[in-house]
Amino acid sequence: MLYAIVAQDAPGSLDKRLAARPDHLARLQALQDAGRLTLAGPFPAIDSVDPGPAGFSGSLIVAEFPSLAEAQAWADADPYRAAGVYASVEVKPFRQVFPA
């Protein structure tokens, strides 16, 4: 089943985000390589593709996991979480309708 992982960044965490980004992306790449990643990306803090020093307000990941507990465990082990980038993380079941 698909699960949405919605994270909110802690204020002033851009430097931590940039430092932890390679490890974060490696985990996402592993999900993609396994055919389990539907989409992933950050929320720019301003209305811009490249927000520069304004940074990001959080992230969205939609991926397939065997259960909610496993999706939560994966989210809890995210390098952004360990680095203090994320202030909060919510994991919910997700049903994709479009694109079919």
N, C-alpha and C positions, 0 to 999 in steps of 0.2 A: 504494500500500500504506500501511497505517497504521503509525505509529511511536510508541512511548512514550518521552517525554523525562522522566527522573526526576532531579531535582536536589536536592542537599543544601545547606542554607544554612550559611554560615560562622558560627561563634559570634559573637554580638553584632552581627549585620548588619541588625537591624530598621530603623535609621535610613536605611541605604543602600537597603534594600528600599522604604521609603516614598518616598524621593526619586526612585528610578528607576521607580516603579510606572506613572506615566502613559505613558512610552515602551514599557514592557513590555506594557501592556494594548493599546496601539495596534497592536502587532505581532500580538497575538492576535486583535484585531478584524479585521485584514486577512485572517487565515486564516479566520475565521468568515465574513466577507463573500464569500470565494472558495469557501465550502462545503467547506472542508478540515478544520475543527476539530471533533473529536468531543467532547472535554471538556478542561477546564483548571482548575486551582485549587491553592491552597497547602495544606500540611499544618500545621494549628495545632500549636504546641509543647506545648499542654496540651489536655485533653479539653473543649474549648469552641469554639463557633462563632466567638466573638470572644475571642481569647486576650489581647487588650490588650497590656501591655508584655512578656508572655512571648513574643510574636511567633510566628514560624513556623519549622519545621524544614526546609522544602524545598517543592518544587512538583512537580506532575504535569501533563504536557500530552500528549494523544493527538491526533495530527493526521495527515493524509494528505500524503505527499511522494512524488516520483517515485522516490527511491532512498534508501538508508541514508546515502550520502554527502551528499545534499542535506538530509536531516533533521539530520545532524550539523552541517553548515555553518550551518543556520538556528539551531540551539541554541547554537552557538559565538558567534553574533552577537547573542545576547539582551542587552538592556540590563542585566539583573541580573548577567550574567556580567561585563560591562565594569565595572560598579560594585563588584564584589567581594562581591555578595550570595551567590553560589553558590560553595561550596568544591569541589564536584564535580558533574559532569553525566554521566549515562549515557543513551545513545540505543540503543533496541532495536526490532527489528520487533515488531509487535503484531497479533494476530489476534483481532478482536472476534467473540464468539460470542453474547453477550446484551447488550442486547436485539437481537434480529434485525431 
